[in-house]
Amino acid sequence: MCEDKGPNVERMRNESNTNDAVLPDSYRYALLSLHTVVLVGGVISMSLMIRVKANVRSVTTAAIQNLIVVHLLFLLTLPFRIYYYAAGSWDLGPKFCKVVSAMIHAHMYLTFIFYVIILVHRYLIFFRIRQVEFYRGLHALLASIAVWSLVLVVVVPALVLRYGSHPPSNMTTADNKCFNFGKSISPAVVVLNQLFSAFIIIVTLALAVCQVWILRIVCKAHREMLFAQQEFLAQIKSIYFMLVIVVCFVPYNAFRIYYVNNYTDSLQVNNEIGLAVTTFSCFDMLILMI
């Protein structure tokens, strides 16, 4: 009987380890690499931009300063993600896990909002519409507080309180898992996520149409000396921001519409990869140095 018990116990342990695995090793190492690159590159990008001085009343400057803060706050939580994927388990408690998880979503939404503000402001400047700057620095501060409040008051509580609020019966506090709330997203949060993702895709499409229209106007006005025109060079920077949105945010949000309504373990892996791709927006400050 002792000889039979040993193999059975070992088999049960192996099954338990398989079920409790955070992610397949290949994906875990991929996520570890992606987040490490973002952390190093993001710190370099932030250090370069903090030294830049500009007009504090400019809408674009205020948005860029807010982007720096958004990236810095997110980068402060990134080492905990790196620790998780390196160690293969989470030992910092479920509440802190949800906070770290919420930050990557808040980072994506806040970054997108400030991108939209930057692009719209640049479009208004192109069409020479007046009153596109704040009258005082205080107005820029109040506008920034309003944007932060909108996201932090609405989005973060929904992510922190509702994600994982109804854990599945087979999930225990001893499995040391994190960032795996797909099984327990409430129906209300499913709808909220789909609305947010659809909003990002629709707004991006509208911005892209506007950008193409502006490029068409510039190209028609300066056909012969196009690359020597300041207007065209200014629009190139806008295109860079558009590319960050299209590459980092649109694919993930298109996938997320399906993911939140059709959760599977394999989709959870893809969701983590997609979220990691959104964090490459931390390199956006390098665009402004070009």
N, C-alpha and C positions, 0 to 999 in steps of 0.2 A: 504493500500500500504506500510505503514511503517513496518507492521508486516512481509510482504513478503520480504522486502528488507534486513532485518536483517539476516535471515538464508542464503540468497544468498551471502551476503558479507562474512559471516563466512565460507561458503563453499568454496568460491573463495580463501580466505586466507589459508584455510587448503590445497587446491590443490597447491597453490603457495609454501607453506612451504614444501609440499611433493616433488614438482619438484625441489626446491632449496636445498633440503637436500644434505649435503656433501656426506655422506655414511650412510647406516643403522647403528643404534646405536651399534649393536653387533660388527660390523666390525670396527667401529670407536674406540670403547673401546679396541678391540683387537690390533689395530695399535698403540693406545696410550700406551698400555702395552708393546708391542714389542719394540717400539722406546725408551721407558724409560729404559727398561732392557739393551738395547744396549748402551745407553748413560752412565749409571752407570758402566756397565762392561767394556765399552771401555775406560773410564777415568782411571779405575783401571789398566787395561792392559797397557795403555800408560805410566802411572806413574811408573810401574815396569820396563818397557823396557828402558826408558830414562836414567836410572841409569847404564845400562849395557855398558861396554866399550869393544871394540873389534878392530881388525886390520882395519884401515880405507881404506886400499888398497884392501881388500877382496871384491869380487863381491857380495857375499852373504851379507856382512855387509852393503855395499852401498845400496843394494836392501831393506834391513830391515830398514835402516834409512829413505829411501824414503817412505816405508810403514807407518812408524810412522807419517811422515808429512801428508801423504794422509789421514790417519785415523783422525788425529788432525783437519785438515781442514774440513773434513766431520762432525766431532762431534760438531764443532762450529755452523754448520747450523741445527743440529738435534733438538735443543730446539725450533726452529721455527715450525718444523713439529709437535712436541709434543704440542705446543701451538695451532696449527690449529685443531688437532684432539680433544683436550680438549675443546676448545671454540666452535668448530663446524662451524667456519667461518674464513675467511681470510681478515684482514684489513690492510695489509702491502703493498698493491699495486701489480699489475699484473707483473711488471718487476722483483721485488724482488722474487715473487713466482716462476718465471721461473729460476732465479738464484739458488734458493734453490732446485728446481726440477732438474736442471742440475747437481748439486753437487752430488746427489745420483748416477747418471749415471756415472759421471766422476770418482767417488770413486770406482764403480764396475770395470770399465775398467782399471784404473790405478792399482788397487789391483791385478787384474788378470795378468796384464803385469809383475808386480814385482814378483808374484808367479812363473810365467813361468821362469823368470830370475833365481830365487833361485833354482828351481828344475833342470833346465838345467845345472846350475853351479855345483850342487851336483852330477849330473850324469857324468859330465866331470871329476870331482874329482875321482869318482869311477873308471872310465876307465883310470885314471892317465894321462890325456891329459895335456900337459904343457901350460903355459901362460894363466892361467885362473884367474889371478889377475891383477889389474891395476898396472902400473909401479909407478905412483904417485897419491897422493890424488886428484890432480887437474883433472886427467883423469876420476876419479870416479865422480867428480862434473860435468864435461862436458857431460859424458854419462847420468847422471841423468837429466840434463837440456834438452838433446835431447829427452828423453822419455816423460818428462812433456810437452815439446813443441808439440810433436806428438799428444798427447791426447787433451791438452788444446786448441791448435790452430785449430785442425780439428773437434773434437767432441763437445766441449762446445759451439762454435758459432752456430753449426748446431742445438743443442738442444735449445739454448736461442733464436736464431733469427727465426728459422723455426717452432718450436712448438708454436702453438697458433697464428701464423702469419695470418691465415685465419680462424678466429673464426666463428662458425656456427651462423646463423641468429638469433637463439633463445637464444644466450648467451649474457648477458649484463654485464657491469662492476659493477653493483650493486648486483650481486648474491653472492658475497663474496666467490666464490669457488677458489680452488687451486689444483694443481697437477692433473688436468683433461683435458689434451691436446689431448687425443686420438681421439676426433672428428675432430680435425683440423690439424692432421699430414699430411704434403704434401707428394705426391707420391715419391719424391726423398728421403725424410727422411724415408719413409717406407722401401724402398730398402736398404738404408744405415743401418737401424736397423737390417734388416734380414741378411745382410752380416756380421755385427758385431757379432750377435748371433751365426750364423753358424760357424764363425771363432773360437769363444770360445769353441763350442762343438767339433769341429774337432781337435783343438790343445789339448784339454783335453783328447780326445781319444788317440791321439798320445803319450802324456805324460804317460797315464795309461798303454799303451802297453809297453813303455820303462821301467816303474817301475816294471811291472810284470816280464819282462825279467831279470832285475837286481836282483830281489828277487830270481828268479829261479837259477841264477848263484851263489848267496850267499848260498842258501840252499843246492845246490849240493856240494859246496866246504866245507861246515861246517855242515854236517848232525848231528853229535853226540853232538857237543857243540855249537849249533846254537845261543842260547840266551846269550851266554857268549862272542860272537864275537863282536868287535867294529864296524865292517862293517855292521852287521845286525842291531845293535842298531842305527847306523847312518841312515839307510834306513827307520827305523820306523818313524823318524821325517819327512822324505820326504813323507811317507804315510799319516801323519797327514795333511800336506799341500794339498796333493791330495784330501783328504776327505773334506777339507774346500771348495775346488773348486767344487767337485762333489755335495756336499750338498747345498752350498750357491748359486752357479752360474749356473750350468748346467740345473737344473729344470726350473729356471726362464727364461733362454735364449731360451730353447726349447719352453716354453709357449709364449714367446714374439714374436717369428717368426709368430705364428698364430694370436696373439693379434693385432699387428700393422696393419694387413691386414684385420681383421674381427672385428673391434671395436663394442662393445656393452656396455651398462652401467654395466651389470653384470661382463663382462670381465675387465672393469676398476677397479672394486672392487678387483678382483683376481690379477690384475697387481700391485696394491698397496701392497697387502699382499706379493706377490712375491718379490717386491723391498725391503720390510722390512726384508725378510729372507736374502737377499744378504748382509745386513748391519751387520749380525752376524759375518762376516769375521773380524770385529773389535776385536774379541777375539783371533785372530790368534797369537798375541804376547805372549799369555799365553803358546802356544805350545813351544816356545823357552825357557821357564822357566822350562820345564819338564826335 
